[in-house]
Amino acid sequence: MRHLVHTAKLNRNCGHRKAMLVNLACSLIEHESIQTTTIRAKELRRFVERLITMAKAGGDHKRRLAYAKLKINTPSEFAQTKKLVLKKLFDELGPRFADRPGGYTRIIHMPARRGDSAPMCLIQLLNEPVKAKAKKEEAPKAEAEAPKAEEAKAE
């Protein structure tokens, strides 16, 4: 039974899956748009949105948590690019999405991959700010109703 299991296995073992998600997240943050399979994109969305929420909160503690999530402490030549990704995450993306309560990514479905017919999609970070909900203007309505009430009293 799969009770309380929310992650897709993606036909990989645990370490390979985590490394793949970290690499996809770094690519998405760096380029702000990548093309991948639909199932990977849906898993990546969960991972990246949690990172952006950490970046919105800011502070040293959240930065260290994101540092650990992105596995920057691994000894490799890619650690330098991951540090740039972390810097972009906290300096650009956190303030950009400060007013947005969630939903920082968009998934656009594309035609199937030619070789194996895998369902493909484009996942990208949103650029537009949150649109403020238009409040109903009750003052003009009250003013419009006031003359009608006065006319009714006059008759």
C-alpha positions in Angstrom: 0.0 0.0 0.0 1.1 3.5 -0.8 -0.3 5.4 2.2 1.2 8.8 2.8 3.6 8.4 -0.2 3.5 11.5 -2.3 6.6 11.3 -4.5 6.9 9.6 -7.8 9.7 7.1 -8.0 10.6 8.0 -11.6 12.1 4.5 -12.1 15.2 5.5 -10.2 16.6 4.7 -6.8 16.5 7.2 -4.0 20.0 8.8 -4.5 19.6 9.1 -8.3 16.1 10.6 -8.0 17.3 13.2 -5.4 20.3 14.2 -7.5 18.2 14.4 -10.7 15.7 16.7 -8.9 18.5 18.9 -7.6 20.0 19.2 -11.1 16.6 20.0 -12.6 15.9 22.6 -10.0 19.3 24.3 -10.5 18.6 24.4 -14.3 15.2 25.8 -13.8 16.3 28.5 -11.4 19.3 29.4 -13.7 17.4 29.4 -17.0 13.9 30.0 -15.7 12.4 27.6 -18.2 13.3 24.0 -19.1 11.7 21.3 -21.2 11.2 17.9 -19.5 8.8 15.0 -19.2 5.5 15.8 -17.5 6.0 13.5 -14.5 9.4 15.0 -13.8 8.0 18.5 -14.1 5.3 17.8 -11.6 7.8 16.5 -9.1 10.2 19.3 -9.8 7.4 21.9 -9.2 7.0 20.6 -5.6 10.8 20.8 -5.0 11.3 24.3 -6.5 8.3 25.9 -4.9 9.5 24.9 -1.5 12.9 26.4 -2.3 11.3 29.7 -3.4 9.2 29.8 -0.3 12.4 29.5 1.7 13.9 32.3 -0.4 10.9 34.5 0.3 11.4 34.1 4.1 15.1 35.0 3.7 17.6 35.0 6.6 20.6 32.9 7.3 18.8 29.9 8.6 16.6 29.5 5.4 19.7 30.1 3.3 21.5 27.2 5.0 18.5 25.0 4.6 18.4 25.7 0.9 22.2 25.2 0.7 21.7 21.7 2.2 18.7 21.0 -0.1 20.7 21.9 -3.2 23.6 19.7 -1.9 26.2 22.4 -2.5 28.6 20.8 -0.1 29.4 18.0 -2.5 33.0 18.1 -3.8 32.6 18.8 -7.5 33.2 21.5 -10.1 29.4 22.1 -10.2 29.3 23.5 -6.7 30.3 26.9 -8.0 27.3 27.0 -10.4 25.1 25.8 -7.5 26.3 28.7 -5.4 25.3 31.1 -8.2 21.9 29.4 -8.3 21.5 29.9 -4.5 22.5 33.6 -4.9 19.9 34.1 -7.6 17.3 32.3 -5.6 17.6 34.5 -2.6 18.6 37.8 -4.3 16.2 37.8 -7.3 13.5 35.2 -7.0 12.7 35.7 -3.3 11.9 39.4 -3.7 10.1 38.8 -7.1 7.6 36.4 -5.5 7.3 38.2 -2.2 3.7 39.1 -2.7 2.6 35.8 -4.3 1.2 33.2 -1.9 2.3 30.3 -4.0 2.2 28.9 -7.5 5.5 30.2 -8.7 5.8 27.8 -11.7 3.8 27.1 -14.8 3.6 23.8 -16.7 2.7 24.0 -20.4 2.1 20.7 -22.1 3.9 20.0 -25.4 3.7 17.3 -28.1 5.1 13.9 -27.1 8.8 13.2 -27.6 9.6 11.8 -31.0 11.7 8.8 -30.0 9.6 7.1 -27.2 6.4 9.2 -27.2 7.0 10.4 -23.6 4.6 13.2 -22.7 6.7 16.4 -22.7 6.1 19.8 -21.1 7.7 23.1 -20.6 8.1 24.2 -16.9 8.9 27.8 -16.3 9.0 30.4 -13.5 6.3 33.1 -13.6 7.3 36.7 -14.5 4.2 38.7 -13.9 3.3 40.0 -10.5 0.2 39.0 -8.6 -2.9 40.9 -9.8 -4.6 42.6 -6.9 -8.2 41.5 -6.5 -10.5 44.4 -7.5 -12.6 45.4 -4.5 -16.2 46.2 -5.1 -16.7 49.9 -5.0 -19.6 50.3 -2.7 -19.4 54.0 -2.3 -20.5 54.8 -5.9 -23.4 52.3 -5.6 -24.5 54.0 -2.4 -24.4 57.4 -4.1 -26.4 56.0 -7.1 -29.1 54.6 -4.8 -29.3 57.8 -2.7 -31.0 60.0 -5.5 -33.5 57.2 -6.3 -34.5 57.1 -2.6 -34.9 60.9 -2.5 -37.0 60.8 -5.7 -39.3 58.2 -4.1 -39.7 60.3 -1.0 -40.5 63.4 -3.1 -43.4 61.6 -4.8 
